[in-house]
Amino acid sequence: MEMTGRVLAWALVPLGAVLPFVLGSPYALQLASLVVIYGGLMVALNLCFGYGGLVSVAHGGMFGAGAYATGVLMTTHQWNFWATLPVAAVLGCAMGGLLGLLTLRMHGHYFVIASLAFGLMAQLVLSRWTAVTGGELGLGPIPTYSGLPGVSFESPTARYLLAFGFLVVFCGVSALVVRSPLGRRLAAIKQNGRLADALGIDPVRTRLAALLISSAMAALAGSVYAPYIGFLDPSAGGIDLNFKTGLALIIGGGGTALGPVIGAAVHVLLPEALRGAQEYSVLALGVVLLVVIRFAPHGVAGTLRRLLVERERPAPEPEAEEEKVSTNA
């Protein structure tokens, strides 16, 4: 079933590449760009939560840390955008490693609470370290993406394509991890941690490796976000972002190839549809989540994948059915 979802997801890559040439409105292109950027965060969270079974409420903080690392280096120190990416990735890895070493021996809701505390600490640092981050006043204006030889990212279409390229890379890295021995060990731990431990799989080391990769991708997604948005405040890595992205990923379908993109679309477009009533956006997200859990418990992508597999599955032959009935009789 996962192969069907993966093939469908990669089949949508050409559609995403031509999307800016189809959309006629700069406003629609901006929304599409934000969906692509947050899609990178969702892919990172999906690797940790969807495939690894770790319900993290800290990835928004890593996203914010990567965004601020790029924003501060570009604004205060005039760094090239591309030069900030290794710094953001190392910072994300460091945060993920610290979170993992402190909490991965915890199980169930204890890990969720610990990661929530970690996310709150990240938000506190962003809001209180005013000398570096600007605190509640924010950081900006952040320069746009640095160009490459013969390539400029001044136009909205070019910025979208850059963000889309990062999303494709994130999806490729996630697919490689899932299909690797590390991914198979993650799946075994998620299905039955005690049995995997009995078979010699170290759950702490396996999940720590996945958390490091996931944290680096979340921070890099934040790096892409900072020059696009041009201004940062602590909400870029706030606890609100943690909860909303987690709920949106569940709606999209955790543990699927297409779920993160659907979740990112929900995360961006639902509040935009409620622009005149922002205070009800969380309530609307909760209602959508309840509907999805009731009618599509595997998320939108997971349910679509199951429907496609059942449709492709050949119907049983009449002889086999009659034989089965006579055997039961």
One Martini backbone bead per residue (centre of mass of N, CA, C, O) as a GRO file, in nm:
protein
  329
    1MET     BB    1   0.055   0.063  -0.019
    2GLU     BB    2   0.297   0.260  -0.005
    3MET     BB    3   0.369   0.248  -0.306
    4THR     BB    4   0.117   0.390  -0.409
    5GLY     BB    5   0.161   0.660  -0.256
    6ARG     BB    6   0.445   0.720  -0.371
    7VAL     BB    7   0.371   0.731  -0.670
    8LEU     BB    8   0.162   0.957  -0.641
    9ALA     BB    9   0.350   1.171  -0.523
   10TRP     BB   10   0.560   1.176  -0.764
   11ALA     BB   11   0.342   1.246  -0.983
   12LEU     BB   12   0.305   1.550  -0.855
   13VAL     BB   13   0.567   1.704  -0.924
   14PRO     BB   14   0.502   1.832  -1.204
   15LEU     BB   15   0.263   1.993  -1.096
   16GLY     BB   16   0.426   2.169  -0.896
   17ALA     BB   17   0.620   2.295  -1.115
   18VAL     BB   18   0.366   2.431  -1.291
   19LEU     BB   19   0.187   2.600  -1.097
   20PRO     BB   20   0.290   2.905  -1.134
   21PHE     BB   21   0.185   2.900  -1.448
   22VAL     BB   22  -0.128   2.868  -1.365
   23LEU     BB   23  -0.135   3.080  -1.169
   24GLY     BB   24  -0.277   3.415  -1.179
   25SER     BB   25  -0.213   3.478  -0.872
   26PRO     BB   26  -0.010   3.609  -0.630
   27TYR     BB   27  -0.172   3.506  -0.388
   28ALA     BB   28  -0.178   3.204  -0.471
   29LEU     BB   29   0.134   3.176  -0.482
   30GLN     BB   30   0.183   3.237  -0.185
   31LEU     BB   31   0.024   3.000  -0.071
   32ALA     BB   32   0.183   2.780  -0.218
   33SER     BB   33   0.456   2.848  -0.085
   34LEU     BB   34   0.366   2.789   0.208
   35VAL     BB   35   0.291   2.496   0.162
   36VAL     BB   36   0.577   2.407   0.081
   37ILE     BB   37   0.727   2.494   0.335
   38TYR     BB   38   0.546   2.337   0.542
   39GLY     BB   39   0.595   2.066   0.407
   40GLY     BB   40   0.882   2.031   0.517
   41LEU     BB   41   0.796   2.014   0.814
   42MET     BB   42   0.604   1.769   0.776
   43VAL     BB   43   0.815   1.568   0.680
   44ALA     BB   44   0.981   1.575   0.937
   45LEU     BB   45   0.749   1.493   1.131
   46ASN     BB   46   0.674   1.225   0.984
   47LEU     BB   47   0.936   1.072   1.045
   48CYS     BB   48   0.886   1.079   1.355
   49PHE     BB   49   0.569   1.012   1.374
   50GLY     BB   50   0.464   0.832   1.136
   51TYR     BB   51   0.725   0.623   1.137
   52GLY     BB   52   0.830   0.638   1.461
   53GLY     BB   53   0.608   0.720   1.695
   54LEU     BB   54   0.686   1.027   1.764
   55VAL     BB   55   0.528   1.268   1.962
   56SER     BB   56   0.608   1.578   1.860
   57VAL     BB   57   0.633   1.925   2.027
   58ALA     BB   58   0.926   2.058   1.878
   59HIS     BB   59   0.949   2.128   1.564
   60GLY     BB   60   0.875   2.428   1.568
   61GLY     BB   61   1.134   2.515   1.718
   62MET     BB   62   1.329   2.421   1.492
   63PHE     BB   63   1.213   2.596   1.274
   64GLY     BB   64   1.271   2.865   1.424
   65ALA     BB   65   1.577   2.828   1.455
   66GLY     BB   66   1.639   2.820   1.151
   67ALA     BB   67   1.517   3.094   1.083
   68TYR     BB   68   1.695   3.265   1.278
   69ALA     BB   69   1.970   3.182   1.175
   70THR     BB   70   1.930   3.302   0.894
   71GLY     BB   71   1.828   3.586   0.971
   72VAL     BB   72   2.073   3.680   1.140
   73LEU     BB   73   2.301   3.625   0.933
   74MET     BB   74   2.176   3.808   0.703
   75THR     BB   75   2.123   4.076   0.871
   76THR     BB   76   2.380   4.113   1.070
   77HIS     BB   77   2.622   3.947   0.880
   78GLN     BB   78   2.579   3.913   0.564
   79TRP     BB   79   2.496   3.643   0.466
   80ASN     BB   80   2.460   3.385   0.278
   81PHE     BB   81   2.208   3.173   0.244
   82TRP     BB   82   2.374   2.908   0.183
   83ALA     BB   83   2.565   2.942   0.439
   84THR     BB   84   2.328   2.895   0.659
   85LEU     BB   85   2.241   2.594   0.632
   86PRO     BB   86   2.452   2.439   0.806
   87VAL     BB   87   2.382   2.587   1.067
   88ALA     BB   88   2.087   2.501   1.086
   89ALA     BB   89   2.135   2.194   1.079
   90VAL     BB   90   2.313   2.179   1.333
   91LEU     BB   91   2.108   2.305   1.524
   92GLY     BB   92   1.890   2.091   1.482
   93CYS     BB   93   2.061   1.850   1.572
   94ALA     BB   94   2.122   1.953   1.857
   95MET     BB   95   1.827   1.964   1.950
   96GLY     BB   96   1.757   1.668   1.886
   97GLY     BB   97   1.978   1.541   2.062
   98LEU     BB   98   1.890   1.662   2.331
   99LEU     BB   99   1.604   1.553   2.329
  100GLY     BB  100   1.681   1.251   2.302
  101LEU     BB  101   1.871   1.214   2.552
  102LEU     BB  102   1.638   1.312   2.761
  103THR     BB  103   1.361   1.130   2.633
  104LEU     BB  104   1.384   0.834   2.486
  105ARG     BB  105   1.328   0.665   2.763
  106MET     BB  106   1.059   0.748   2.720
  107HIS     BB  107   0.699   0.692   2.725
  108GLY     BB  108   0.457   0.811   2.558
  109HIS     BB  109   0.338   1.086   2.726
  110TYR     BB  110   0.620   1.164   2.835
  111PHE     BB  111   0.741   1.257   2.567
  112VAL     BB  112   0.534   1.475   2.501
  113ILE     BB  113   0.588   1.652   2.751
  114ALA     BB  114   0.891   1.693   2.701
  115SER     BB  115   0.862   1.824   2.416
  116LEU     BB  116   0.690   2.058   2.513
  117ALA     BB  117   0.905   2.184   2.698
  118PHE     BB  118   1.108   2.228   2.469
  119GLY     BB  119   0.928   2.418   2.300
  120LEU     BB  120   0.898   2.636   2.520
  121MET     BB  121   1.199   2.703   2.542
  122ALA     BB  122   1.235   2.797   2.250
  123GLN     BB  123   1.033   3.033   2.272
  124LEU     BB  124   1.177   3.184   2.501
  125VAL     BB  125   1.438   3.242   2.351
  126LEU     BB  126   1.311   3.405   2.114
  127SER     BB  127   1.168   3.625   2.313
  128ARG     BB  128   1.432   3.699   2.520
  129TRP     BB  129   1.672   3.723   2.300
  130THR     BB  130   1.700   4.037   2.199
  131ALA     BB  131   1.996   4.079   2.093
  132VAL     BB  132   1.932   3.868   1.849
  133THR     BB  133   1.600   3.837   1.783
  134GLY     BB  134   1.420   4.096   1.908
  135GLY     BB  135   1.191   3.952   2.011
  136GLU     BB  136   0.875   4.087   1.998
  137LEU     BB  137   0.970   4.284   1.759
  138GLY     BB  138   1.164   4.133   1.589
  139LEU     BB  139   1.297   4.038   1.255
  140GLY     BB  140   1.415   4.298   1.036
  141PRO     BB  141   1.481   4.287   0.728
  142ILE     BB  142   1.499   4.011   0.515
  143PRO     BB  143   1.662   3.894   0.280
  144THR     BB  144   1.668   3.746   0.005
  145TYR     BB  145   1.765   3.520  -0.191
  146SER     BB  146   2.047   3.404  -0.304
  147GLY     BB  147   2.209   3.378  -0.578
  148LEU     BB  148   2.307   3.214  -0.866
  149PRO     BB  149   2.464   3.127  -1.135
  150GLY     BB  150   2.223   3.261  -1.349
  151VAL     BB  151   2.037   3.294  -1.079
  152SER     BB  152   1.724   3.428  -0.971
  153PHE     BB  153   1.505   3.521  -0.665
  154GLU     BB  154   1.301   3.773  -0.715
  155SER     BB  155   1.071   3.616  -0.804
  156PRO     BB  156   0.795   3.440  -0.711
  157THR     BB  157   0.849   3.191  -0.890
  158ALA     BB  158   1.141   3.137  -0.797
  159ARG     BB  159   1.073   3.102  -0.495
  160TYR     BB  160   0.889   2.864  -0.528
  161LEU     BB  161   1.091   2.670  -0.671
  162LEU     BB  162   1.287   2.662  -0.439
  163ALA     BB  163   1.095   2.546  -0.224
  164PHE     BB  164   1.017   2.297  -0.394
  165GLY     BB  165   1.300   2.174  -0.407
  166PHE     BB  166   1.324   2.123  -0.104
  167LEU     BB  167   1.081   1.935  -0.080
  168VAL     BB  168   1.187   1.713  -0.267
  169VAL     BB  169   1.435   1.652  -0.097
  170PHE     BB  170   1.289   1.574   0.161
  171CYS     BB  171   1.129   1.341   0.035
  172GLY     BB  172   1.377   1.180  -0.054
  173VAL     BB  173   1.503   1.140   0.224
  174SER     BB  174   1.260   1.002   0.355
  175ALA     BB  175   1.244   0.761   0.158
  176LEU     BB  176   1.529   0.651   0.217
  177VAL     BB  177   1.488   0.601   0.518
  178VAL     BB  178   1.238   0.412   0.504
  179ARG     BB  179   1.404   0.199   0.303
  180SER     BB  180   1.595   0.151   0.517
  181PRO     BB  181   1.713  -0.002   0.792
  182LEU     BB  182   1.616   0.225   0.973
  183GLY     BB  183   1.317   0.216   0.880
  184ARG     BB  184   1.266  -0.081   0.963
  185ARG     BB  185   1.325  -0.037   1.261
  186LEU     BB  186   1.110   0.176   1.310
  187ALA     BB  187   0.867  -0.002   1.235
  188ALA     BB  188   0.916  -0.218   1.453
  189ILE     BB  189   0.893  -0.029   1.698
  190LYS     BB  190   0.607   0.079   1.639
  191GLN     BB  191   0.460  -0.200   1.648
  192ASN     BB  192   0.695  -0.350   1.856
  193GLY     BB  193   0.913  -0.271   2.094
  194ARG     BB  194   0.971  -0.534   2.252
  195LEU     BB  195   1.031  -0.717   2.012
  196ALA     BB  196   1.261  -0.547   1.893
  197ASP     BB  197   1.440  -0.568   2.144
  198ALA     BB  198   1.458  -0.884   2.138
  199LEU     BB  199   1.601  -0.865   1.835
  200GLY     BB  200   1.827  -0.616   1.881
  201ILE     BB  201   1.682  -0.340   1.882
  202ASP     BB  202   1.766  -0.009   1.938
  203PRO     BB  203   1.547   0.237   2.018
  204VAL     BB  204   1.722   0.483   2.088
  205ARG     BB  205   1.919   0.492   1.845
  206THR     BB  206   1.707   0.487   1.621
  207ARG     BB  207   1.542   0.740   1.709
  208LEU     BB  208   1.779   0.935   1.715
  209ALA     BB  209   1.847   0.927   1.416
  210ALA     BB  210   1.567   1.025   1.319
  211LEU     BB  211   1.567   1.292   1.485
  212LEU     BB  212   1.811   1.425   1.351
  213ILE     BB  213   1.701   1.434   1.064
  214SER     BB  214   1.434   1.578   1.129
  215SER     BB  215   1.556   1.835   1.261
  216ALA     BB  216   1.719   1.933   1.019
  217MET     BB  217   1.475   1.969   0.828
  218ALA     BB  218   1.318   2.171   1.001
  219ALA     BB  219   1.539   2.391   0.998
  220LEU     BB  220   1.555   2.421   0.686
  221ALA     BB  221   1.263   2.510   0.652
  222GLY     BB  222   1.312   2.771   0.814
  223SER     BB  223   1.524   2.890   0.621
  224VAL     BB  224   1.322   2.922   0.384
  225TYR     BB  225   1.117   3.110   0.533
  226ALA     BB  226   1.265   3.373   0.609
  227PRO     BB  227   1.315   3.512   0.321
  228TYR     BB  228   1.022   3.497   0.228
  229ILE     BB  229   0.885   3.669   0.464
  230GLY     BB  230   1.111   3.895   0.598
  231PHE     BB  231   0.988   3.817   0.895
  232LEU     BB  232   1.036   3.777   1.257
  233ASP     BB  233   0.876   3.595   1.520
  234PRO     BB  234   0.810   3.381   1.782
  235SER     BB  235   0.578   3.229   1.618
  236ALA     BB  236   0.776   3.066   1.426
  237GLY     BB  237   0.836   2.879   1.720
  238GLY     BB  238   0.575   2.812   1.847
  239ILE     BB  239   0.338   2.622   2.010
  240ASP     BB  240   0.117   2.666   1.802
  241LEU     BB  241   0.270   2.532   1.568
  242ASN     BB  242   0.296   2.253   1.687
  243PHE     BB  243  -0.007   2.181   1.706
  244LYS     BB  244  -0.105   2.245   1.415
  245THR     BB  245   0.087   2.052   1.262
  246GLY     BB  246   0.000   1.794   1.404
  247LEU     BB  247  -0.300   1.803   1.323
  248ALA     BB  248  -0.255   1.827   1.014
  249LEU     BB  249  -0.107   1.554   0.982
  250ILE     BB  250  -0.340   1.376   1.072
  251ILE     BB  251  -0.528   1.465   0.847
  252GLY     BB  252  -0.340   1.388   0.607
  253GLY     BB  253  -0.135   1.147   0.701
  254GLY     BB  254   0.043   0.951   0.875
  255GLY     BB  255   0.279   0.751   0.713
  256THR     BB  256   0.282   0.915   0.441
  257ALA     BB  257   0.370   1.072   0.144
  258LEU     BB  258   0.110   1.286   0.117
  259GLY     BB  259   0.028   1.399   0.399
  260PRO     BB  260   0.209   1.657   0.440
  261VAL     BB  261   0.081   1.825   0.208
  262ILE     BB  262  -0.207   1.819   0.309
  263GLY     BB  263  -0.143   1.940   0.586
  264ALA     BB  264  -0.025   2.209   0.478
  265ALA     BB  265  -0.285   2.301   0.339
  266VAL     BB  266  -0.452   2.314   0.595
  267HIS     BB  267  -0.268   2.508   0.759
  268VAL     BB  268  -0.297   2.750   0.543
  269LEU     BB  269  -0.606   2.757   0.426
  270LEU     BB  270  -0.795   2.762   0.670
  271PRO     BB  271  -0.718   3.043   0.793
  272GLU     BB  272  -0.771   3.194   0.524
  273ALA     BB  273  -1.081   3.127   0.517
  274LEU     BB  274  -1.077   3.272   0.829
  275ARG     BB  275  -0.983   3.576   0.827
  276GLY     BB  276  -1.244   3.708   0.981
  277ALA     BB  277  -1.195   3.443   1.207
  278GLN     BB  278  -0.923   3.362   1.372
  279GLU     BB  279  -1.036   3.254   1.653
  280TYR     BB  280  -1.161   2.985   1.483
  281SER     BB  281  -0.927   2.807   1.365
  282VAL     BB  282  -0.887   2.591   1.585
  283LEU     BB  283  -1.177   2.493   1.587
  284ALA     BB  284  -1.183   2.407   1.289
  285LEU     BB  285  -0.951   2.203   1.313
  286GLY     BB  286  -1.098   2.021   1.519
  287VAL     BB  287  -1.339   1.949   1.342
  288VAL     BB  288  -1.182   1.822   1.111
  289LEU     BB  289  -1.048   1.605   1.286
  290LEU     BB  290  -1.307   1.460   1.376
  291VAL     BB  291  -1.406   1.386   1.094
  292VAL     BB  292  -1.158   1.223   1.008
  293ILE     BB  293  -1.160   1.016   1.241
  294ARG     BB  294  -1.443   0.907   1.170
  295PHE     BB  295  -1.406   0.865   0.831
  296ALA     BB  296  -1.058   0.891   0.838
  297PRO     BB  297  -0.837   0.743   1.044
  298HIS     BB  298  -0.577   0.763   0.824
  299GLY     BB  299  -0.645   0.990   0.672
  300VAL     BB  300  -0.653   1.111   0.366
  301ALA     BB  301  -0.414   0.950   0.239
  302GLY     BB  302  -0.473   0.672   0.368
  303THR     BB  303  -0.758   0.638   0.245
  304LEU     BB  304  -0.686   0.667  -0.053
  305ARG     BB  305  -0.491   0.427  -0.059
  306ARG     BB  306  -0.698   0.209   0.019
  307LEU     BB  307  -0.891   0.256  -0.218
  308LEU     BB  308  -0.687   0.191  -0.443
  309VAL     BB  309  -0.619  -0.097  -0.354
  310GLU     BB  310  -0.912  -0.210  -0.362
  311ARG     BB  311  -0.957  -0.146  -0.665
  312GLU     BB  312  -0.702  -0.325  -0.770
  313ARG     BB  313  -0.820  -0.563  -0.648
  314PRO     BB  314  -0.909  -0.864  -0.724
  315ALA     BB  315  -1.165  -1.055  -0.769
  316PRO     BB  316  -1.297  -1.330  -0.665
  317GLU     BB  317  -1.347  -1.633  -0.761
  318PRO     BB  318  -1.617  -1.835  -0.772
  319GLU     BB  319  -1.479  -2.102  -0.692
  320ALA     BB  320  -1.347  -1.996  -0.437
  321GLU     BB  321  -1.607  -1.920  -0.294
  322GLU     BB  322  -1.742  -2.202  -0.295
  323GLU     BB  323  -1.516  -2.347  -0.142
  324LYS     BB  324  -1.532  -2.172   0.114
  325VAL     BB  325  -1.827  -2.240   0.185
  326SER     BB  326  -1.796  -2.553   0.202
  327THR     BB  327  -1.582  -2.551   0.423
  328ASN     BB  328  -1.753  -2.406   0.640
  329ALA     BB  329  -1.985  -2.630   0.625
   0.00000   0.00000   0.00000
